[in-house]
Amino acid sequence: MPGRQRYRFFSAAPFAAITVAAAALTAAGCSAPGASSSPPASTGTGTASGTSSAAAGPIKIAVVDAQSGALSDLGQFEWRGVSLAVNQANAAGGIGGRKIQLTLYDDQGDPTVGTELARKIASEGDVAMLGTAESAVTEAMAPILKSEQIPNITSGQSTLLLATHSPYLFLNGPTGLTYDTTLAKYLVTTKGYKKIGSNPQVLFIGAEEAQSGLIVKQARALGMTTVIAEGAPAGTPLYLSTAGTANANGTIVSSPYLGNEANAASKAFAAAYTAAYHTAPELHGAKAYDGAQVMIAALKACNACTGLNLANAIRAVHYAGLLGNFAYNSTGVGVFATAIGVITDGTIKPVS
């Protein structure tokens, strides 16, 4: 995309163990936004039998995320996470010697744009899609991707995605219901918060990153000192920058990724991500990295198959990732738990 930063590539050892049929797999790579570091792709597309008619060329995967508009920060985190994973896979030999070629599409956070992009992806011969970060955009694209037999691993977390009943749609994290259930149980059962009404003990927010930050900022400006509780959005830099570090301090967060210092895997991932892009990752970058690793593992396991065969290969992947242990069920959900953290001086600290 014109004027957008081109990222320095970085290759490192894999950060998580992937097993498919007991085989250990490594992975990942990077290309500049809107372009690809891989050789030009053949015009061949996937066939109904699940084999590629461009078997000698690169494996084309679309990445769809907002690169402009209010959600562009999330989209750029996702793009970097995917790119890092693919850069590693290509550096390790790709998929049976074939490189993965990424093409970045800007959905602008708009479901209508997403629908148009789904048709374009089908016409361009991409065998799979990674993204989007927005559930509404993913939901709008799902019927077309299903019709075209294009597997999609999304960062969307709305339970409405499960209602599409598409065998081609997979989540790279828990559903929003899991985030909220974990948080509610912690607040009520562990902390003992029960008071609601005009002077509540907890302000439970269920909005997106920027909106959540504004709510907290306004609440503090009005003199509210109540505890803030939120799902994944509160664990992002956008929430912190919008709310302000002081206002966000003490926020209770439900997330499968409690920061870059949570464990050895997250530390290694954060180090490689920071070395490549000169900025630290957050939840969306980690989710996108995990989703790309699952896709890479599936492609390796099925010898770069396409269509329903690739979807079935994704469902068979078992992956110990940054967000947890992936094992997909029939609805396309592979991770089923979050953990609790508290924001302290701008950083999420896991609750022991």
Secondary structure as GFF3:
##gff-version 3
##sequence-region A 1 352
A	DSSP	beta_strand	18	20	.	.	.	ID=ss1
A	DSSP	beta_strand	23	25	.	.	.	ID=ss2
A	DSSP	beta_strand	59	64	.	.	.	ID=ss3
A	DSSP	alpha_helix	72	91	.	.	.	ID=ss4
A	DSSP	beta_strand	100	105	.	.	.	ID=ss5
A	DSSP	alpha_helix	111	124	.	.	.	ID=ss6
A	DSSP	beta_strand	128	130	.	.	.	ID=ss7
A	DSSP	alpha_helix	135	147	.	.	.	ID=ss8
A	DSSP	beta_strand	152	154	.	.	.	ID=ss9
A	DSSP	three_ten_helix	159	164	.	.	.	ID=ss10
A	DSSP	beta_strand	169	171	.	.	.	ID=ss11
A	DSSP	alpha_helix	176	185	.	.	.	ID=ss12
A	DSSP	pi_helix	186	190	.	.	.	ID=ss13
A	DSSP	beta_strand	202	205	.	.	.	ID=ss14
A	DSSP	alpha_helix	209	221	.	.	.	ID=ss15
A	DSSP	beta_strand	227	230	.	.	.	ID=ss16
A	DSSP	three_ten_helix	232	235	.	.	.	ID=ss17
A	DSSP	alpha_helix	237	243	.	.	.	ID=ss18
A	DSSP	alpha_helix	245	248	.	.	.	ID=ss19
A	DSSP	beta_strand	252	255	.	.	.	ID=ss20
A	DSSP	alpha_helix	264	277	.	.	.	ID=ss21
A	DSSP	alpha_helix	283	301	.	.	.	ID=ss22
A	DSSP	alpha_helix	307	316	.	.	.	ID=ss23
A	DSSP	beta_strand	318	320	.	.	.	ID=ss24
A	DSSP	beta_strand	325	327	.	.	.	ID=ss25
A	DSSP	beta_strand	339	344	.	.	.	ID=ss26
A	DSSP	beta_strand	347	350	.	.	.	ID=ss27
###
